[in-house]
Amino acid sequence: MSDALSYLQKVRPEAMQAYFSFLREAGKSLDPKTRALISVITKVDKQTEAGFRQYLKRALREGASANEVLDALLMAFPTLGLTKILWAVDQVQKLDLPEFRIIHPAWHDAASAAEIPATGTLRLECDGRGLFVHSGTNGVRVYDACCPHKSTAIPATGVDGGALTCPKHGWRFDLDSGQCSSGGDRPLAELEHKIEDGRVWVYW
Ligand code: FES
């Protein structure tokens, strides 16, 4: 919250309480991610740097992807115009958030094929990315260890037989399919892989 808003809250508490209640009520039918994306657009429109950073991070925490943020900005082109959109992209680049880095897809040498258990799950780090290599009823599958809820890096201790549980809010996933079996509504991100020359290669 800005210093000015804090000041107004102290000197005009009733009026400011009504203002915040209005904002809560106005967005009550929207999910948190959509609310945050709309707030991002309003901050770009006013070009308030601190507010933009705050709501951009909130939108990402609420599950918005970099492409969804960019889509929201581009969709608002008729009202924002190119100059304000470029201002927002400048702010994003200054923040250097990993979600917005340009990645050139490539095959990554993740592990020796001999490390893959006949049945079970291997947690590994490869070129800065956490992975689960799971061997089960659907053969070998490779998943991003990043939780699809709020991007928590799920540790090896989350594996329990054929299930994986994120420690942050308890979303549970079926490792044979990657589907979320309880707690949430999005699957693990599965990554393309191949086994070649005794190595496990993963593409992203
Ligand atoms: S971050 Fe919320 S369940 Fe994983």
py3Dmol code that shows the C-alpha trace and the ligand (Angstrom):
import py3Dmol

protein = """\
ATOM      1  CA  MET A   1       0.000   0.000   0.000  1.00  0.00           C
ATOM      2  CA  SER A   2       1.296   3.452  -0.857  1.00  0.00           C
ATOM      3  CA  ASP A   3       2.208   5.977   1.849  1.00  0.00           C
ATOM      4  CA  ALA A   4      -0.658   8.174   0.646  1.00  0.00           C
ATOM      5  CA  LEU A   5      -3.213   5.378   1.113  1.00  0.00           C
ATOM      6  CA  SER A   6      -1.820   4.576   4.570  1.00  0.00           C
ATOM      7  CA  TYR A   7      -2.134   8.231   5.502  1.00  0.00           C
ATOM      8  CA  LEU A   8      -5.746   8.419   4.310  1.00  0.00           C
ATOM      9  CA  GLN A   9      -6.554   5.245   6.235  1.00  0.00           C
ATOM     10  CA  LYS A  10      -5.336   6.928   9.419  1.00  0.00           C
ATOM     11  CA  VAL A  11      -7.023  10.281   8.934  1.00  0.00           C
ATOM     12  CA  ARG A  12     -10.249   9.103   7.172  1.00  0.00           C
ATOM     13  CA  PRO A  13     -10.699   5.512   8.382  1.00  0.00           C
ATOM     14  CA  GLU A  14     -14.483   5.281   7.707  1.00  0.00           C
ATOM     15  CA  ALA A  15     -14.238   6.638   4.188  1.00  0.00           C
ATOM     16  CA  MET A  16     -11.287   4.392   3.363  1.00  0.00           C
ATOM     17  CA  GLN A  17     -12.969   1.333   4.846  1.00  0.00           C
ATOM     18  CA  ALA A  18     -15.957   2.022   2.583  1.00  0.00           C
ATOM     19  CA  TYR A  19     -13.591   2.388  -0.382  1.00  0.00           C
ATOM     20  CA  PHE A  20     -11.878  -0.961   0.284  1.00  0.00           C
ATOM     21  CA  SER A  21     -15.251  -2.654   0.871  1.00  0.00           C
ATOM     22  CA  PHE A  22     -16.392  -1.283  -2.480  1.00  0.00           C
ATOM     23  CA  LEU A  23     -13.342  -2.774  -4.228  1.00  0.00           C
ATOM     24  CA  ARG A  24     -13.886  -6.177  -2.569  1.00  0.00           C
ATOM     25  CA  GLU A  25     -17.592  -6.190  -3.414  1.00  0.00           C
ATOM     26  CA  ALA A  26     -16.996  -5.023  -6.992  1.00  0.00           C
ATOM     27  CA  GLY A  27     -14.775  -8.010  -7.777  1.00  0.00           C
ATOM     28  CA  LYS A  28     -16.520 -10.697  -5.764  1.00  0.00           C
ATOM     29  CA  SER A  29     -17.626 -12.784  -8.785  1.00  0.00           C
ATOM     30  CA  LEU A  30     -14.130 -12.880 -10.271  1.00  0.00           C
ATOM     31  CA  ASP A  31     -11.491 -15.440  -9.409  1.00  0.00           C
ATOM     32  CA  PRO A  32      -8.332 -14.055  -7.718  1.00  0.00           C
ATOM     33  CA  LYS A  33      -6.203 -14.419 -10.873  1.00  0.00           C
ATOM     34  CA  THR A  34      -8.627 -12.416 -13.032  1.00  0.00           C
ATOM     35  CA  ARG A  35      -8.943  -9.746 -10.314  1.00  0.00           C
ATOM     36  CA  ALA A  36      -5.160  -9.439 -10.151  1.00  0.00           C
ATOM     37  CA  LEU A  37      -4.846  -9.226 -13.962  1.00  0.00           C
ATOM     38  CA  ILE A  38      -7.442  -6.447 -14.106  1.00  0.00           C
ATOM     39  CA  SER A  39      -5.538  -4.617 -11.356  1.00  0.00           C
ATOM     40  CA  VAL A  40      -2.349  -5.010 -13.403  1.00  0.00           C
ATOM     41  CA  ILE A  41      -4.068  -3.279 -16.330  1.00  0.00           C
ATOM     42  CA  THR A  42      -5.301  -0.412 -14.119  1.00  0.00           C
ATOM     43  CA  LYS A  43      -1.754   0.108 -12.793  1.00  0.00           C
ATOM     44  CA  VAL A  44      -0.377   0.169 -16.336  1.00  0.00           C
ATOM     45  CA  ASP A  45      -3.035   2.684 -17.309  1.00  0.00           C
ATOM     46  CA  LYS A  46      -1.963   4.956 -14.426  1.00  0.00           C
ATOM     47  CA  GLN A  47       1.708   3.981 -14.864  1.00  0.00           C
ATOM     48  CA  THR A  48       2.189   3.520 -11.135  1.00  0.00           C
ATOM     49  CA  GLU A  49       5.389   1.524 -10.840  1.00  0.00           C
ATOM     50  CA  ALA A  50       4.989   0.202  -7.284  1.00  0.00           C
ATOM     51  CA  GLY A  51       1.360  -0.778  -7.856  1.00  0.00           C
ATOM     52  CA  PHE A  52       2.198  -2.488 -11.135  1.00  0.00           C
ATOM     53  CA  ARG A  53       4.953  -4.548  -9.503  1.00  0.00           C
ATOM     54  CA  GLN A  54       2.698  -5.456  -6.591  1.00  0.00           C
ATOM     55  CA  TYR A  55      -0.199  -6.656  -8.768  1.00  0.00           C
ATOM     56  CA  LEU A  56       2.022  -8.328 -11.341  1.00  0.00           C
ATOM     57  CA  LYS A  57       3.567 -10.488  -8.601  1.00  0.00           C
ATOM     58  CA  ARG A  58       0.130 -11.135  -7.146  1.00  0.00           C
ATOM     59  CA  ALA A  59      -1.184 -12.248 -10.562  1.00  0.00           C
ATOM     60  CA  LEU A  60       1.750 -14.683 -10.892  1.00  0.00           C
ATOM     61  CA  ARG A  61       1.166 -15.966  -7.351  1.00  0.00           C
ATOM     62  CA  GLU A  62      -2.493 -16.522  -8.221  1.00  0.00           C
ATOM     63  CA  GLY A  63      -1.436 -18.748 -11.104  1.00  0.00           C
ATOM     64  CA  ALA A  64      -1.235 -16.390 -14.103  1.00  0.00           C
ATOM     65  CA  SER A  65       1.428 -17.379 -16.611  1.00  0.00           C
ATOM     66  CA  ALA A  66       3.724 -14.881 -18.349  1.00  0.00           C
ATOM     67  CA  ASN A  67       1.704 -15.387 -21.549  1.00  0.00           C
ATOM     68  CA  GLU A  68      -1.557 -14.631 -19.741  1.00  0.00           C
ATOM     69  CA  VAL A  69      -0.090 -11.373 -18.388  1.00  0.00           C
ATOM     70  CA  LEU A  70       1.110 -10.441 -21.882  1.00  0.00           C
ATOM     71  CA  ASP A  71      -2.292 -11.371 -23.367  1.00  0.00           C
ATOM     72  CA  ALA A  72      -4.040  -9.164 -20.802  1.00  0.00           C
ATOM     73  CA  LEU A  73      -1.764  -6.247 -21.713  1.00  0.00           C
ATOM     74  CA  LEU A  74      -2.253  -6.751 -25.443  1.00  0.00           C
ATOM     75  CA  MET A  75      -6.032  -7.200 -25.050  1.00  0.00           C
ATOM     76  CA  ALA A  76      -6.095  -3.798 -23.344  1.00  0.00           C
ATOM     77  CA  PHE A  77      -4.347  -2.203 -26.332  1.00  0.00           C
ATOM     78  CA  PRO A  78      -7.423  -0.163 -27.383  1.00  0.00           C
ATOM     79  CA  THR A  79      -7.335   1.710 -24.078  1.00  0.00           C
ATOM     80  CA  LEU A  80      -3.655   1.493 -23.077  1.00  0.00           C
ATOM     81  CA  GLY A  81      -2.024   2.122 -26.438  1.00  0.00           C
ATOM     82  CA  LEU A  82       1.439   0.965 -27.409  1.00  0.00           C
ATOM     83  CA  THR A  83       3.363   3.446 -25.228  1.00  0.00           C
ATOM     84  CA  LYS A  84       1.855   2.190 -21.969  1.00  0.00           C
ATOM     85  CA  ILE A  85       2.208  -1.440 -22.996  1.00  0.00           C
ATOM     86  CA  LEU A  86       5.896  -0.857 -23.724  1.00  0.00           C
ATOM     87  CA  TRP A  87       6.211   0.893 -20.336  1.00  0.00           C
ATOM     88  CA  ALA A  88       4.796  -2.247 -18.698  1.00  0.00           C
ATOM     89  CA  VAL A  89       7.148  -4.530 -20.627  1.00  0.00           C
ATOM     90  CA  ASP A  90      10.061  -2.314 -19.530  1.00  0.00           C
ATOM     91  CA  GLN A  91       8.989  -2.760 -15.902  1.00  0.00           C
ATOM     92  CA  VAL A  92       8.731  -6.520 -16.395  1.00  0.00           C
ATOM     93  CA  GLN A  93      12.230  -6.672 -17.847  1.00  0.00           C
ATOM     94  CA  LYS A  94      13.662  -4.632 -14.959  1.00  0.00           C
ATOM     95  CA  LEU A  95      12.150  -7.116 -12.505  1.00  0.00           C
ATOM     96  CA  ASP A  96      13.902  -9.983 -14.350  1.00  0.00           C
ATOM     97  CA  LEU A  97      11.271 -12.500 -13.267  1.00  0.00           C
ATOM     98  CA  PRO A  98      12.092 -16.069 -14.329  1.00  0.00           C
ATOM     99  CA  GLU A  99       8.562 -16.499 -15.746  1.00  0.00           C
ATOM    100  CA  PHE A 100       9.312 -13.878 -18.413  1.00  0.00           C
ATOM    101  CA  ARG A 101      12.763 -15.018 -19.500  1.00  0.00           C
ATOM    102  CA  ILE A 102      13.030 -16.036 -23.131  1.00  0.00           C
ATOM    103  CA  ILE A 103      13.791 -19.706 -23.282  1.00  0.00           C
ATOM    104  CA  HIS A 104      15.065 -21.346 -26.440  1.00  0.00           C
ATOM    105  CA  PRO A 105      13.731 -24.919 -26.292  1.00  0.00           C
ATOM    106  CA  ALA A 106      16.406 -27.599 -26.327  1.00  0.00           C
ATOM    107  CA  TRP A 107      17.072 -31.162 -25.231  1.00  0.00           C
ATOM    108  CA  HIS A 108      18.611 -31.385 -21.752  1.00  0.00           C
ATOM    109  CA  ASP A 109      20.697 -34.321 -20.562  1.00  0.00           C
ATOM    110  CA  ALA A 110      18.847 -35.093 -17.326  1.00  0.00           C
ATOM    111  CA  ALA A 111      20.132 -38.417 -16.008  1.00  0.00           C
ATOM    112  CA  SER A 112      21.526 -41.814 -16.760  1.00  0.00           C
ATOM    113  CA  ALA A 113      18.796 -44.194 -17.941  1.00  0.00           C
ATOM    114  CA  ALA A 114      20.160 -46.692 -15.403  1.00  0.00           C
ATOM    115  CA  GLU A 115      18.993 -44.374 -12.592  1.00  0.00           C
ATOM    116  CA  ILE A 116      15.310 -44.741 -13.572  1.00  0.00           C
ATOM    117  CA  PRO A 117      13.687 -47.243 -11.224  1.00  0.00           C
ATOM    118  CA  ALA A 118      11.670 -50.105 -12.755  1.00  0.00           C
ATOM    119  CA  THR A 119       8.728 -48.758 -10.751  1.00  0.00           C
ATOM    120  CA  GLY A 120       8.989 -45.564  -8.794  1.00  0.00           C
ATOM    121  CA  THR A 121       9.959 -41.932  -9.023  1.00  0.00           C
ATOM    122  CA  LEU A 122      13.222 -40.052  -9.266  1.00  0.00           C
ATOM    123  CA  ARG A 123      13.491 -36.370  -8.278  1.00  0.00           C
ATOM    124  CA  LEU A 124      16.334 -34.509  -9.908  1.00  0.00           C
ATOM    125  CA  GLU A 125      17.617 -31.075 -10.832  1.00  0.00           C
ATOM    126  CA  CYS A 126      18.615 -30.452 -14.419  1.00  0.00           C
ATOM    127  CA  ASP A 127      19.970 -27.149 -15.757  1.00  0.00           C
ATOM    128  CA  GLY A 128      18.145 -25.170 -13.074  1.00  0.00           C
ATOM    129  CA  ARG A 129      14.850 -27.048 -13.382  1.00  0.00           C
ATOM    130  CA  GLY A 130      13.382 -29.535 -10.900  1.00  0.00           C
ATOM    131  CA  LEU A 131      12.022 -32.723 -12.482  1.00  0.00           C
ATOM    132  CA  PHE A 132      10.245 -35.922 -11.502  1.00  0.00           C
ATOM    133  CA  VAL A 133      10.994 -38.946 -13.668  1.00  0.00           C
ATOM    134  CA  HIS A 134       8.281 -41.475 -12.939  1.00  0.00           C
ATOM    135  CA  SER A 135       8.101 -45.064 -14.038  1.00  0.00           C
ATOM    136  CA  GLY A 136       4.643 -46.604 -13.623  1.00  0.00           C
ATOM    137  CA  THR A 137       1.666 -48.161 -15.387  1.00  0.00           C
ATOM    138  CA  ASN A 138       1.905 -45.684 -18.310  1.00  0.00           C
ATOM    139  CA  GLY A 139       5.640 -46.202 -18.785  1.00  0.00           C
ATOM    140  CA  VAL A 140       8.159 -43.448 -18.121  1.00  0.00           C
ATOM    141  CA  ARG A 141       6.845 -39.925 -17.687  1.00  0.00           C
ATOM    142  CA  VAL A 142       8.736 -36.736 -16.890  1.00  0.00           C
ATOM    143  CA  TYR A 143       7.072 -33.896 -14.997  1.00  0.00           C
ATOM    144  CA  ASP A 144       8.126 -30.403 -14.039  1.00  0.00           C
ATOM    145  CA  ALA A 145       8.554 -30.354 -10.237  1.00  0.00           C
ATOM    146  CA  CYS A 146       6.984 -26.895 -10.159  1.00  0.00           C
ATOM    147  CA  CYS A 147       3.487 -27.091  -8.657  1.00  0.00           C
ATOM    148  CA  PRO A 148       0.828 -25.857 -11.141  1.00  0.00           C
ATOM    149  CA  HIS A 149      -0.966 -24.100  -8.271  1.00  0.00           C
ATOM    150  CA  LYS A 150       1.526 -21.456  -7.115  1.00  0.00           C
ATOM    151  CA  SER A 151       4.846 -22.647  -8.513  1.00  0.00           C
ATOM    152  CA  THR A 152       6.203 -24.286  -5.355  1.00  0.00           C
ATOM    153  CA  ALA A 153       9.169 -26.541  -6.108  1.00  0.00           C
ATOM    154  CA  ILE A 154       7.790 -29.897  -4.918  1.00  0.00           C
ATOM    155  CA  PRO A 155      10.508 -31.867  -3.091  1.00  0.00           C
ATOM    156  CA  ALA A 156      11.271 -35.595  -3.282  1.00  0.00           C
ATOM    157  CA  THR A 157       9.547 -36.015   0.081  1.00  0.00           C
ATOM    158  CA  GLY A 158       6.235 -35.248  -1.677  1.00  0.00           C
ATOM    159  CA  VAL A 159       6.329 -38.658  -3.376  1.00  0.00           C
ATOM    160  CA  ASP A 160       4.238 -41.344  -1.730  1.00  0.00           C
ATOM    161  CA  GLY A 161       4.014 -44.454  -3.922  1.00  0.00           C
ATOM    162  CA  GLY A 162       2.249 -43.389  -7.132  1.00  0.00           C
ATOM    163  CA  ALA A 163       1.110 -40.067  -5.691  1.00  0.00           C
ATOM    164  CA  LEU A 164       2.780 -36.697  -5.294  1.00  0.00           C
ATOM    165  CA  THR A 165       1.674 -34.091  -2.766  1.00  0.00           C
ATOM    166  CA  CYS A 166       2.704 -30.437  -2.845  1.00  0.00           C
ATOM    167  CA  PRO A 167       3.670 -29.389   0.692  1.00  0.00           C
ATOM    168  CA  LYS A 168       2.399 -25.835   0.284  1.00  0.00           C
ATOM    169  CA  HIS A 169      -1.382 -26.297   0.046  1.00  0.00           C
ATOM    170  CA  GLY A 170      -1.713 -30.054  -0.321  1.00  0.00           C
ATOM    171  CA  TRP A 171      -2.625 -30.463  -3.994  1.00  0.00           C
ATOM    172  CA  ARG A 172      -2.220 -34.158  -4.759  1.00  0.00           C
ATOM    173  CA  PHE A 173      -1.264 -35.634  -8.131  1.00  0.00           C
ATOM    174  CA  ASP A 174      -1.408 -39.096  -9.688  1.00  0.00           C
ATOM    175  CA  LEU A 175       2.096 -39.695 -11.055  1.00  0.00           C
ATOM    176  CA  ASP A 176       0.919 -42.234 -13.653  1.00  0.00           C
ATOM    177  CA  SER A 177      -1.208 -39.601 -15.399  1.00  0.00           C
ATOM    178  CA  GLY A 178      -0.015 -36.277 -13.984  1.00  0.00           C
ATOM    179  CA  GLN A 179      -3.648 -35.393 -13.165  1.00  0.00           C
ATOM    180  CA  CYS A 180      -4.534 -33.603  -9.954  1.00  0.00           C
ATOM    181  CA  SER A 181      -6.421 -36.143  -7.842  1.00  0.00           C
ATOM    182  CA  SER A 182      -7.436 -33.868  -4.972  1.00  0.00           C
ATOM    183  CA  GLY A 183      -7.135 -30.335  -3.651  1.00  0.00           C
ATOM    184  CA  GLY A 184      -6.834 -28.562  -7.006  1.00  0.00           C
ATOM    185  CA  ASP A 185      -7.822 -28.511 -10.647  1.00  0.00           C
ATOM    186  CA  ARG A 186      -4.658 -28.451 -12.769  1.00  0.00           C
ATOM    187  CA  PRO A 187      -2.294 -31.286 -13.770  1.00  0.00           C
ATOM    188  CA  LEU A 188       1.468 -31.426 -13.453  1.00  0.00           C
ATOM    189  CA  ALA A 189       3.264 -30.117 -16.547  1.00  0.00           C
ATOM    190  CA  GLU A 190       4.526 -33.126 -18.443  1.00  0.00           C
ATOM    191  CA  LEU A 191       7.724 -32.654 -20.449  1.00  0.00           C
ATOM    192  CA  GLU A 192       8.685 -34.498 -23.614  1.00  0.00           C
ATOM    193  CA  HIS A 193      11.543 -36.921 -23.098  1.00  0.00           C
ATOM    194  CA  LYS A 194      13.574 -39.538 -24.940  1.00  0.00           C
ATOM    195  CA  ILE A 195      16.042 -42.190 -23.886  1.00  0.00           C
ATOM    196  CA  GLU A 196      19.085 -42.268 -26.092  1.00  0.00           C
ATOM    197  CA  ASP A 197      22.588 -43.668 -25.660  1.00  0.00           C
ATOM    198  CA  GLY A 198      21.800 -44.663 -22.091  1.00  0.00           C
ATOM    199  CA  ARG A 199      20.761 -41.113 -21.122  1.00  0.00           C
ATOM    200  CA  VAL A 200      17.394 -39.505 -20.343  1.00  0.00           C
ATOM    201  CA  TRP A 201      16.914 -36.371 -22.444  1.00  0.00           C
ATOM    202  CA  VAL A 202      14.194 -33.872 -21.565  1.00  0.00           C
ATOM    203  CA  TYR A 203      12.902 -31.148 -23.883  1.00  0.00           C
ATOM    204  CA  TRP A 204      11.836 -27.680 -22.786  1.00  0.00           C
TER     205      TRP A 204
END
"""
ligand_1 = """\
4
FES
S 1.636 -24.266 -4.410
Fe -0.334 -24.578 -3.625
S -0.556 -26.730 -3.682
Fe 1.359 -26.401 -4.553
"""
view = py3Dmol.view(width=600, height=400)
view.addModel(protein, "pdb")
view.setStyle({"model": 0}, {"cartoon": {"style": "trace"}})
view.addModel(ligand_1, "xyz")
view.setStyle({"model": 1}, {"stick": {}})
view.zoomTo()
view.show()
